[in-house]
């Protein structure tokens, strides 16, 4: 039989996706891994399974759209990182039991990907999704610095191949990573069929957790009083949930803008396009290089929503300032408010950004552009494993 990547194939290549989180959890990494899993499942060249963390303390097995998902027990969570010391033995044992040919591990969350690199019995392709995770004001920063300086380079060295999701990814700095950015489903994320004037709303989509304050939602709230002065009827819509909501609600109350903020909580992925279509502008005010790409930006762009992001991390790789969005200095609430005002008070300018954003989504960021390259890297690593077996048993 002929495989989709060319050449004659025999038994399917058995791939294990090893990831700290996986759908139905929502997030940029989760969406990326979910898409790769679906590509592998749809191809008769591959046989895919997923190994990820679970919410309980015991190993469980389930199915996601026909894909077997093994959830390793989690004992605790440290700074948003699931942890279980038993993974060191459970992961390689499970990989052997599944007869895996190649592992595609995903990070930056320390843990499973590191264990895969050091203990996998087969080649590992590591997809690294972030720049430095150091936040600048967090208790775990010294530990993260040591990890990125001393442990992560060894992890990279142990992997057969590397994939970087943007030029900011720490894997990209090695000089040996394939640059394969995330993508967007431009059939799901589409502009409104009946374009109308957008309401003066600012949309933020993302986690609202204390460990995710580098996303900059607090900066957006700090700029809201000025934004309301310039655009009196503006509303901020927050789509997402987490343990930082009470703190941010209180901050909005102190700033006198609580009545201008709608906290809509988490919504299903399929419902996100509606929120982007309704928004006057979508914003991602991230503060650090942990934001290596910005999935919400390309989702919004695909829906024709104007976007504003921080000039930090991978956001400038995604947004061309003044062409398909606007960029502002990270942490500058005043500049952020002024950029949002510029979009909200000028419908023609907003429409031009939205049109250019949709064009960029289809030409640069559609998932179809990444499929063959990704599967080719995974298949290449599997070929190394096959060659090793042939030398051993030949």
Residue pairs with C-beta under 8 A, 6 or more apart in sequence:
1 8
1 9
1 44
2 8
2 9
3 9
3 43
3 44
3 45
3 379
4 43
4 44
4 45
4 372
4 375
5 45
5 372
5 375
5 376
5 379
9 45
12 44
12 45
12 46
12 47
13 45
13 46
13 47
13 101
13 102
13 378
13 379
13 382
14 46
14 47
14 48
14 49
14 98
14 99
14 100
14 101
14 102
15 40
15 46
15 47
15 48
15 49
15 100
15 101
15 102
15 103
15 104
15 378
15 382
16 48
16 49
16 50
16 51
16 95
16 98
16 100
16 102
16 103
16 104
17 33
17 36
17 37
17 40
17 48
17 49
17 50
17 51
17 103
17 104
17 105
17 106
18 50
18 51
18 52
18 91
18 103
18 104
18 105
18 106
18 112
18 113
18 116
19 29
19 30
19 33
19 50
19 51
19 52
19 105
19 106
19 112
19 113
20 29
20 52
20 53
20 81
20 82
20 106
20 107
20 109
20 111
20 112
20 113
21 27
21 29
21 30
21 52
21 53
21 82
21 109
22 30
22 33
22 34
22 37
22 50
22 52
22 64
22 69
23 30
23 31
23 33
23 34
23 64
23 269
24 64
26 266
26 269
27 207
27 295
28 129
28 182
28 293
28 294
28 295
28 296
29 106
29 109
29 129
31 182
31 269
31 295
32 106
32 127
32 129
32 165
32 182
32 295
33 50
33 106
34 64
35 183
35 367
36 104
36 374
37 48
37 50
37 64
37 67
38 65
38 67
39 371
39 374
39 375
40 46
40 47
40 48
40 375
40 378
41 48
41 65
41 66
41 67
43 375
45 375
45 379
46 375
46 378
46 379
48 67
49 67
49 68
49 69
49 70
49 98
49 100
50 64
50 67
50 68
50 69
50 70
51 70
51 72
51 91
51 94
51 95
51 112
52 69
52 70
52 71
52 72
52 112
53 71
53 72
53 74
53 82
53 84
53 111
53 112
54 60
54 71
54 72
54 73
54 74
55 71
55 74
56 71
56 73
56 74
57 73
57 74
57 75
57 84
58 73
59 70
59 71
59 72
59 73
59 90
60 70
60 71
60 73
61 68
61 69
61 70
61 71
62 68
62 69
62 71
63 69
70 94
72 84
72 86
72 87
72 90
72 91
72 94
72 112
73 84
73 86
74 82
74 83
74 84
75 83
75 84
75 85
75 86
76 82
76 83
76 84
77 83
78 140
79 138
79 140
79 211
80 109
80 209
80 211
80 212
81 109
81 110
81 111
82 109
82 111
83 111
84 90
87 111
87 112
87 115
88 115
88 119
91 112
91 115
91 116
91 119
91 120
92 115
92 119
92 120
92 121
95 103
95 116
95 120
95 121
95 122
96 121
100 120
100 121
100 122
101 122
101 382
101 385
101 386
102 122
102 123
102 124
102 125
102 160
102 378
102 381
102 382
102 385
103 116
103 120
103 122
103 123
103 124
103 125
104 124
104 125
104 126
104 127
104 378
105 112
105 113
105 116
105 117
105 124
105 125
105 126
105 127
105 159
106 113
106 126
106 127
106 129
107 113
107 114
107 126
107 127
107 128
107 129
107 130
107 155
108 128
108 129
108 130
108 133
108 170
108 290
110 147
110 151
113 126
113 155
114 151
114 155
116 124
116 126
117 124
117 126
117 155
117 156
117 158
117 159
118 155
118 158
122 385
123 159
123 160
123 161
123 381
123 382
123 384
123 385
124 158
124 159
124 160
124 381
125 159
125 160
125 161
125 162
125 163
125 377
125 378
125 381
126 155
126 156
126 159
126 161
126 162
126 163
126 171
127 162
127 163
127 164
127 165
127 171
127 180
128 162
128 163
128 164
128 165
128 169
128 170
128 171
128 177
129 165
129 169
129 292
129 293
130 168
130 169
130 170
130 289
130 290
130 291
130 292
131 168
131 169
131 170
131 288
131 289
131 290
131 291
131 292
131 313
131 314
132 144
132 148
132 170
132 288
132 289
132 290
133 144
133 148
133 290
134 141
134 144
134 145
134 148
134 288
135 141
135 144
135 213
135 214
135 287
135 288
135 290
136 287
136 288
138 211
148 170
152 170
156 162
156 171
156 174
160 381
160 384
161 176
161 178
161 377
161 380
161 381
162 171
162 174
162 176
162 177
162 178
163 171
163 177
163 178
163 179
163 180
163 374
163 377
164 171
164 172
164 177
164 178
164 179
164 180
165 180
165 181
165 182
165 292
165 293
165 314
166 172
166 179
166 181
166 292
166 293
166 313
166 314
166 317
166 318
167 179
167 314
167 317
168 289
168 292
168 293
168 313
168 314
168 317
169 177
169 292
169 314
171 177
172 179
178 373
178 377
180 370
180 373
180 374
180 377
181 293
181 317
181 365
181 370
182 293
182 295
182 298
182 365
182 370
183 298
183 365
183 366
183 367
183 368
183 369
183 370
184 295
184 298
184 299
184 301
184 302
184 361
184 365
184 366
184 367
185 302
185 366
185 367
186 302
186 361
186 362
186 366
186 367
188 270
188 273
189 272
189 273
189 276
189 299
189 302
189 303
189 361
190 273
190 302
190 303
191 277
191 303
191 304
191 354
191 358
192 277
192 303
192 304
195 304
197 347
198 278
198 279
198 280
198 305
198 347
198 350
199 235
199 278
199 279
199 280
200 231
200 233
200 234
200 235
200 280
200 344
201 234
201 235
201 236
201 237
201 278
201 279
201 280
201 281
202 220
202 227
202 234
202 235
202 236
202 237
202 279
202 280
202 281
202 282
202 283
202 340
202 344
203 237
203 239
203 275
203 276
203 278
203 279
203 280
203 281
203 282
203 283
203 300
203 305
204 217
204 220
204 236
204 237
204 238
204 239
204 240
204 282
204 283
204 284
204 285
205 239
205 240
205 272
205 275
205 276
205 282
205 296
205 299
205 300
206 212
206 215
206 217
206 239
206 240
206 284
206 296
207 215
207 240
207 241
207 242
208 217
208 238
208 240
208 241
208 242
208 243
208 244
208 245
208 248
209 242
209 243
209 244
210 242
210 243
210 244
210 247
212 242
212 244
213 244
213 287
214 286
214 287
214 288
214 290
214 291
215 284
215 285
215 286
215 287
215 291
216 284
216 285
216 286
216 287
216 310
216 330
216 331
217 238
217 244
217 248
217 285
218 248
218 251
219 285
219 287
219 330
219 331
219 332
219 333
219 336
220 236
220 283
220 285
220 333
220 336
221 236
221 248
221 251
221 252
221 255
221 257
221 261
222 255
222 333
223 333
223 334
223 336
223 337
223 340
224 234
224 236
224 252
224 255
224 257
224 260
224 261
224 337
225 255
225 256
225 257
226 333
226 334
226 337
226 338
227 234
227 337
227 340
227 341
228 234
228 257
228 260
230 337
230 338
230 341
230 345
231 340
231 341
231 344
231 345
234 260
234 280
234 340
234 344
235 260
235 261
235 262
236 257
236 260
236 261
236 262
237 261
237 262
237 264
237 275
237 279
238 261
238 262
238 263
238 264
239 264
239 265
239 266
239 267
239 272
239 275
240 265
240 266
241 265
241 266
245 263
249 258
249 261
249 263
252 258
252 260
252 261
264 275
267 275
272 299
273 299
273 303
276 282
276 299
276 300
276 302
276 303
276 305
277 303
277 304
277 305
279 300
279 305
280 306
280 343
280 344
280 350
281 305
281 306
281 307
281 308
281 340
281 343
281 344
281 350
282 296
282 297
282 300
282 305
282 306
282 307
282 308
283 307
283 308
283 309
283 336
283 340
284 291
284 294
284 296
284 297
284 307
284 308
284 309
284 310
284 315
285 308
285 309
285 310
285 328
285 330
285 336
286 294
286 309
286 310
286 312
286 313
286 315
286 330
287 310
287 312
287 330
287 331
288 312
288 313
288 330
289 312
289 313
289 314
290 313
291 310
291 312
291 313
291 314
291 315
292 313
292 314
293 313
293 314
293 315
293 317
293 318
294 309
294 313
294 314
294 315
294 318
294 319
297 307
297 309
297 315
297 318
297 319
297 325
298 318
298 360
298 361
298 365
300 306
300 307
300 357
301 307
301 324
301 325
301 354
301 357
301 358
301 360
301 361
301 365
302 357
302 358
302 361
302 362
302 365
303 358
304 354
304 355
304 357
304 358
305 354
305 357
306 325
306 326
306 343
306 350
306 353
306 354
306 357
307 319
307 324
307 325
307 326
307 353
307 357
308 325
308 326
308 327
308 328
308 336
308 339
308 340
308 343
309 315
309 318
309 319
309 325
309 326
309 327
309 328
310 327
310 328
310 329
310 330
310 331
311 321
311 327
311 328
311 329
311 330
312 330
315 327
316 327
318 365
319 325
319 326
319 327
320 356
320 360
321 327
323 353
323 356
324 353
324 356
324 357
324 359
324 360
325 353
325 357
326 339
326 342
326 343
326 353
328 335
328 336
328 339
329 335
342 349
343 349
343 350
343 353
344 350
